[in-house]
Amino acid sequence: MAGSGGELSDVPHPPFLFAGIRCALEMVLVASLILLLGLPAQNPIVLAVVVLLAFVAMVVVLFWCLNQQMDRWIKHARGKPTVQ
């Protein structure tokens, strides 16, 4: 067990801060783009669909970023490089 812990310390940990900031910026960019294109709608139903679409797109980006971070941690656990 002690030998495997030493092997993992050779590979750097995946960054948390930059991945979180990037994910937040991507979520804001996707939502703002959808809202800017759809907010001039006068019909309340269309407005609700646009807001719901922006929310769903933000959730998709969030889970996509989370999937990337999990893949990096799996690579780290296997001792492979995590930086692309």
MOVENCOR-V533486 format. One record per residue. N is the residue number from 1. RES is the residue in one letter. SS is DSSP state (H for helix, E for strand, C for the rest). Layout:
n res ss
N RES SS
N RES SS
This chain:
n res ss
1 M C
2 A H
3 G H
4 S H
5 G H
6 G H
7 E H
8 L H
9 S H
10 D H
11 V C
12 P C
13 H C
14 P C
15 P C
16 F C
17 L H
18 F H
19 A H
20 G H
21 I H
22 R H
23 C H
24 A H
25 L H
26 E H
27 M H
28 V H
29 L H
30 V H
31 A H
32 S H
33 L H
34 I H
35 L H
36 L H
37 L H
38 G H
39 L C
40 P C
41 A C
42 Q C
43 N C
44 P H
45 I H
46 V H
47 L H
48 A H
49 V H
50 V H
51 V H
52 L H
53 L H
54 A H
55 F H
56 V H
57 A H
58 M H
59 V H
60 V H
61 V H
62 L H
63 F H
64 W H
65 C H
66 L H
67 N H
68 Q H
69 Q H
70 M H
71 D H
72 R H
73 W H
74 I H
75 K H
76 H H
77 A H
78 R H
79 G C
80 K C
81 P C
82 T C
83 V C
84 Q C
